[in-house]
Amino acid sequence: MKSYAIVGAGYTGLSVLAQLLEHAKGDVASITLFDVPEKLAVGTAFAEDVSTNLLNRPVNSMYFRERGDFGAWLARHDPKAPVTDSAFLPRARFGQFLCHQLRECQQQAASLGIEFNIVPQRVIDVFSLETCLRVQTEDGTDRFYHRCFLCLGTATSHDPYGLRHQPGYYDSVWPVSCLDITRDDCVAIIGSRLSAHDAAIALASKCRKIYFLSRKGALPRQIEGYCDITPQAFTTDEIDRLLVAHGRITVAQLFRLLRREFNAHHCSLSQFIQHADPGVTAMSILLALNNTVSYAWRKLSEHQRQHFILRWQPRWQQLRIPIASPNAEKIAALFRSGKLEHLHGDIAITPRRQGFTIAVPGREPIVASKVINASGISSAPASYPLAQRLVQRGMACEHPFGGIRVCSDSLCLQDVAGRTVSGIKCIGQLTVGDYYAVGNIDVLHSQARQAVISGWHDTPLAECAQGEER
């Protein structure tokens, strides 16, 4: 009988919990969930915030255990306010659904006779001992477990302009409702993707002017919804066939498979890449390929991965991550009114005594009173204090394409010498180097299942005190 710790209780951590309970075979004695109270069950992505923060997937493509469960829950718990399958809801609604799932997991654990604990503390370190793992929380308490899942979620990017600690600078856009913005403020938002759009929509009525600041000038595409797509060409079987036939896989071969996939659904990949309006079918193809893209990435050589990152990654991310049509229309209205402008190029930001000077090629400098960092997710271990400590001690190894190295079949942590670390698995954003497409619930759901049902690459650990503190 073994004790399990899950570090991080957002969507990923809860998915691991649900899979553990589903596949428990009498060898799970206890499960402990670690997270700070404000992120319990919802993480950063689905926490309570302004209602204008919308999911960029409609109801029928959001799920926890199986497709359709979110819509079914909405119908049961709010029958007086019927929601269509194609509706884009506030992100916090899905967070409420996840809180319900946590309660169901608690009940399931009790019915299975599994001790279940929630520790409202941030884990600051994990140590591998001879017979077990020592998990240390920020209050200085040590607890001991046989197994540990690291589900650390997402972190904001590094400070791209060196503005941290400057008055008027916000290192993160979340939660938008806590940003101290007044009607006289001119706000510059670093970034131009979904989180930047959320901030602009929420702050538009509270400030004088808003600027998006980005290098490339790309904006996310608008999505009206999704339709059901069954992959025909870009499949794991086809990828394996190429690998057997050629001994390797290239990015060019994958794009040819993707072109065949688009053709099978009467779409043109070239037109999709070039056209401003992606269309429901084209976006649905990419949604259906989330897990297969991650699988394909693991089959590429490091040289081919580097080629993709240098040539295609920015464009791919802009194509792949759309904005829900209700928010896209609000952003378009802000642009038309002049309330919002998009500045891009080689931008420089200089702190002033009050505010910031923003230099943009080809125009006069502008002055902003507040700057908000919405530049996206960082996969660098330095952005995750716990991961950084593991790297510094050699228990984890930085991956050249982001995050830390894991065993691709089990998600077990790998140390600086390439050895598997007994008892520790990592799921989510920190596995981006080995899995690439980890910013969606499809891959996170698959990773959680894979991490639970796969082996641990170790010998049986001696019994240690379950959840014992000292």
N, C-alpha and C positions, 0 to 999 in steps of 0.2 A: 504494500500500500504506500502510495507516494503523495507528497504534498506539492502543490503547484502554486507559483506566483505569477500573476499577470501584471506587468508594469505598464500602466496606461489603460484608461477605461473609456476611450472613445469608440468609434465604430469598429476599429480593428480589434481592440481588446475585448469588446463584447462579443465579436465574432469568434474569437478564440475560446472564450468562455462557453458559448453555445455549442461549439464543436466538441469541446472537452466533455460537456454533459451528455451530448448525443452519443459519443463514442466511448464513454466510460464503461469499462469491462470489469468493474470490481477492484481495480487497482488504484483508483483515485480516492484518497482519504480526505483531502481538503484542498480548497482553492481560495486564494486570497487575491483580491483586486486592489491595486494601488492607483490612486489618482487624487488630485486636489478636488475639494467638493464642487467647485464651480464648473469643473470639466467632467464630472462623473457621468458616464453614459453618453454624453454629447460631444466630448472633446472640444476642439476649437471650431470645427466646421459647422456644428449644428446647435451651438449654444444659443441661449436667449439673447436677442439683439434686436435691431430695428426690423420691422416687418417687410421693408423693401429689399432685404437680402434674400434673394430667391434662389431656390435650387435651379440648376441649369439642366436638370433632367425632369421630365414630367412624372406624375404620380405612378403611371404604369411601368416605369423603368427604375423606380426606387424600391429597394427591398432590403430585408435583413436575413431571414432564414431561407426564403424562397420567393420567386417572383410573384407579385400580386399581394403579398402580405401587408404591405403599407396601405394600399388602397382598401383592402378588407378591414384593416384596423380603423381607418378613417370612417368607413361606412358604419361600423359598429359604435364608435365612440362619439361621432358627431352626425347622427342621422338627420338632424334638422337643417344641416348645412351641406347638402350633397356636393361632392367634388367630382369632376369628371376625370377620367384617366389621363387626359391630355393637359391637365392644369399644371402650371408651375407654382408651387406653394412656397411660402417663407421657409427658410432653412430650419428655423426653430420648430416647425411642425414635425419635421422628421426627427428632430431631437426629442420631442415629446414621445414619439413612437419608440425611440430607442430606450427611453426611461421605462416605458411599459415593458419592453423586452427584458430589461434588467430585472424587473420585478418577477417576470415569468421565470427567468433563470434561477432566481433565489428560491422560488417555489419548487422548481424541478430538482435543484440540489437537495432540498429538504426531503423530497420524495425518494431520492436515491440514497439517502443516508450519508451524503457528502457534506462535511463541514464547510460552510461558506462564510467568508469574512470580507469586509470592505475596510481598508485602511485609508483614511483621508489625509494621506501624506504624499509628498513628492519623494520618489526614490532617487538618491544621489549617488549610490554606488552598489555594485554587485561583485562579490568575491567568490572565486572558485576554491573551495576547501577540499580536503582529501575525500571526504565522504558526503559532502552536500554543498549548497550554495548559501552564502551570507548576503542578505539583502539589507542595505542600510538606508534609513529614511532621514529626512532633513531634521527631525527632532532628536537625532542621535541614537535611535533605537535600532538594534540588530535583530533580524528574524531569519530563520533557517528553513530552507526548502530543498526538495530534490530536483525540481525542474523550474525553469523561469522563462517566460515569454516576454520579450521586449517589444512593446507596441507603443512607441514613443510619439506617434502622430506626426504632426508637421511643425516646423519652426519657421519663423520669418527669415528673410535673407540677411546676409551681412549688410552692414551699414555702407551702401555703395558710394556715398559722398563724404564719409567721415564726419557726419553731423551728430552722432550720438552725444548726448548730454548737453546739446545746445538748446537754449530756451526756445520753445515753439516748435521743436522737432518731435514727431511721434514715430517710434521705431516700428510700430505695427498699426495696421488699420483696425484691428479687432480689440475690443468690441467698438463698433462705430458709435454706439450710443454714449460712450464714455469720452469721446474726443471733445475737448474744450474749444469749441469754435463759436465765434460771435458774428453778428451781421456785418461788422466792419472788416472782417478778415478776408484777405485774399489767400486762397489755399492752393498750394502746389502738391500734387499727388505723384510720387515717383512710381511709375508703372502705368500700364494702359490695358490691363487684362481684367478678369472678373472682379477681383477684390477692389481694384481702383474704380470700377464702375459702381460697385455697391456703395463705396464711400461717396462718390460724386452725387449719386441719387439721394442718399440720406442727408447730405450736407447742403444740397442746392438751396434749400429754403432758409438756411441758417447763416449763410455767408454772402459776401459781395461777388466773388469771382473764383473760378476753379480752373486749374490747369492740369492736364495730364503731361507728364514728362517721360519720354521714352527715347531709346536710341534708334530703333528701327521704324517706329511710327505705325506699327501694325495694331489693329483693333480686332477683338474677337468677332466671329461671324454670328449672325442672328440665327436662332433655331426655332421653328414653329412647333416642333414635336418630333416623334420618332415612329417608325413603323417596324413591324416584325421582319427581321431578315435572318435567313439561314445561310451561313457561309457556303459557297460552292467551290471556290478555287483557293482562297487564302486560308488553308486549313493546316492543322498539325501534320496530317498524313502527307499532304503535298510538300510541306517543308522537309519532312523526314525523307521523302522520296528524292528530293533534290540533294539532300546530304549524302544519301547512299550513292546516287548516280555520279556526283561530282566530287565527293570527298570534302566539300566545303560549301558554304552559302555566302553569297555576296548581297550587298544592298541592292544592286541592279536586278538580281534575280527576284528579290522580294518585291520590288516595284513592278516587275512583270507579273508576278502573281496577283498583286493588288490591282493592276490594270485588268487582268482577266476577271477578277471578282467584280469590279465595276461593270464590265461588259456583260457579265452574267445577269446583272440586274438592270440592264439597259441604261447604264450611266457612262459618262466619259470621265475618266480620271483627269485628263488634261483640262477639260472644261471646269471640273470641280476645283482644281488647284488655281485656275486663273479667274474664275467668276466670283463676283462679290456675294451672290446669293447661292449658297451651297445646295439647297434643296433637301427635302426630308429624306429621300431615299439615300442620297450620298452620305449624309450625316449618320443615318441608321446603319449603313455598312460599317463605318468606323466604330460605332458603338458595339456592334456585334463582334468586332475583331479585337476587343480589348485584351482578352486573355491570349489570343493567338499572337498578337504583336509582342506581348511579353515573352511568350515561348520562342518566337523567332529571334528576339534579341539575344536570348541565351545560346542560340546556335551560331551567332556571328563571331568571327575572330575579333580580337582587340583592334586590329587594323581596320576592319570593316566598321566596327562601332565608332571608332574615331572619325572615319570618313563620313558617317551619317551625322554625327554631332556637328562637325565643322560645316557641312554643306546643307543639311536638311533640318536639323532639330528646331531652330526658331520658327521656320515655316510650318513644320509639322505641328508644333504646339499651337500655333495660331489657327491652323485648320481644325485641329482636333478638339479644342476647348471652346465651345460656343457660348453665347449669352442668350438667356431666355428672351423670347420676343417681347414680353411686357416691359422688361428693363431696357432692351435695345431701343424700343420706341421712346422711352423716357430720356435716354442718352441722346438720341437723335434730336429730340425737342430742345435739350439743353444746348447742343451745338448750334441749332438754328437761332436760338434766342441770343447767342453770344455769351451766355452765362458760363459756358465751358469751352475751353480751347485745348487743342492738342499740340504741344511743342515737342519736336523730336530732332535728333541729331546729336552732335557732340556737345552736350549740355554741361555747364559748370555751375555749381551752387556755392556761394560764398556767404557765410554768416555775417550779419551786420549787428550793430548794437541792438536794434529791434527789427527782427525779421531776417530775410535772406535776399540776396541779389542772385538772380538766375540769368545767366548769359546763354543766349541761343544764337547759333550761326544765322546770319542774314536778317537780324532784327535788333531793335534796341533792347537792352537788358530790362527785365521786369523785376518788381519787388513783391515778394510774398511774405505775409506775416506768419504763416504756419506751413510746415512741410510734413507730409505724411508718407511713410514708406509702405507702399503697396506693391513692391517689386516682385513678389512671389515667394515660392517655397525654396528653402535652401536644403540641400542634402549633405552639406559638409558636416562631419562629426563635430566640428567646433561649435555649431549651432545647437548642439544637444549636449549639455554638460555631462550627463551620464555616459553617453557614447564617447565623448572626448576623454573621460577618465579611463575607460576601458582601452582606448587606443594608446594612451600614454603609458599604461602598464603592460602593453603588448598582448592583452587578452583579446583585442580586436585589431583589425587591420583596415586602414583606409582603402577604399576601392578607387582605382584611377578614374572611373566614370561616375563617382559620387557615392556617398554613403559608406558602408563598411561591407567587407566580404562575408558572404554566407555560403553554405553548401547548397547548391542549386536544387537538389532533390529533397532536402529536409529542412532547409532554412536555419540549420545550426550555425552558430557563430564560428568564424575561423580566426585563429590568432595570427600574430605577425609572422610565425614560421609556417603558416599554411595548415596547421593542425586544427582539427575540430575541437571546440571547447565543450566539454561534457556538460550537459544539462541546460544550455542556454540557446534559445532560438530568437530570431529577430524577424519581425513582420512589419511591412509598411514602407514609409518613405526612406528609411535607412538602407533598404535593400535595392534602391534604385539602380545601383551599378550593375547588379546581376539580373534585375527584372525590368528595368526601364519604366514601363507603364504602370506605376503604382499609385497614381493620383486618381483612381476611380474605385468605386465599390466592387466592381466585378473582380478585379485582380485581388483586392484586399480580402474579399470573401473566399476566393480560391486559395490564397496564401494561408488563411487561417485554417482551412480544412487540411491542406497539405502539411502544415506544421504539426497539426494534432495527430494525423494518422500515420505520418512517416516515422522512421526510427530515429534514435538519438545518438547512434554511433558511439556508444560507450558500454562499459560493463555495468552490471547492476550495482547501484550505490548502496552502501550500508544504510540502515535506518538512522534517520536523524530526527530530532524533536520537531514535530510539525508545528510551524508557526511559533516556536519557542522564542521568547524575547530575553534580552539581557541588557 
